[in-house]
Amino acid sequence: MPITVGSSALALSHPVQRESTMANEIEQLSMPFLADSDHGCSQRPKISRFLRLREVLHRTGLGRSTVYRWMDEGRFPKSVRLGGRSVAWIEHEIDEWLQGRCR
């Protein structure tokens, strides 16, 4: 679909395709370690996002002490150390845990 601006015509690509391409580029720029390259790690699932404690508490409705106690008991997904004193949880593990609780 050409659009004429002054004396030049611009050809726009399909908006959904353009948004998809932009989303992929943004994801690769913001988290380059999650790029589509394999590097022999095909056994592990792709990590989509890390959740910090506040988001985990919000999604699960649990309290902080319950999350850590259940982690120690093996009843809740383990956190991942990000560095220093920062930890986070892998989003799909929390989502799977929540779905398991609904059954």
N, C-alpha and C positions, 0 to 999 in steps of 0.2 A: 504494500500500500504506500505509494509515494506521496509525500507531502511537499508542496511547493512553498518555499519561503523566499520571497524576492525573486531572484533569477535562478536559484539552485533548487534542486529536488533532493529530498532526503528519503531514503528507503529504511523503514523501521522493520525490525524483525518481530516475530510473534511475541507478545508481552509475556506469556507464560514461560516460553523458552528463555527469554532474556532474564527473567526473575530467577529461574532455576540456575542459569549460568552464574549470575551474580551471587546467589546463595552459596554455590560451590566455591567460588573464588574467595568470598568472605570467610567461609569455614576454614579453608586452607591457609589463609593469612592469619586468622586469629588463633588457630591451633594447627600449626604445620605438622606436628607429629601424628595427626589424624588423617593425613593425606591418603589418597587411594592406593598408594604404593604398598606392596605386600611385604617386602623385606623378610620373608620367611616366617611371618607371625600369623599365618592363616588359622592356627589352632585357637587363638584367643578371639573372643568377640570384640568388635569395634566399640571403643568407649565413645559414647556420644557426648556426655557431659558429666562434670563433677558437681555434686551438691554439697554445700557447706551445711554445718549443723543446723542453723536457723531454718533452712529450707527442708531438711530432713524432719525436724520437729513439726514444722507446719504441715507437711504432707502426711505424716504418720499419725499425728495427734498425740504422740508419746512425749514424755518429759525427758530431759537430758539424762538424769540418773538412770531411768529405765532403759534408754538406748544403750548406754555404756554397760549396764549390768547384763542386758540381753546379749550384747556382743560377746562378753566374757563367757556367757553360758552357751553360746553357739546358736542362739535363737534369733539373731539379727545379723545382717551383712556387716562384715568388718570394714572399718574405715581404711583409707589409703593415706599415707603420709605424703604431704606435698612439699614439706621442707620446714625446718625450724619447728615451730609449734603449731603448724597448720595441718589440718586433716580434712578430708572430704570423703564422700561416698560416691560410688559409681551409680549413675541414675538408673540404668536398666536393672541393677541388682535390687535397688529399693522398689522399683516398679514391680519386679517379679515377686518380691517379698509381700508387697501389698496385695497382689493378685492371689497369692497363696493363702493369705489370711481370709480372703473373701469366699474361699471354697468350703 
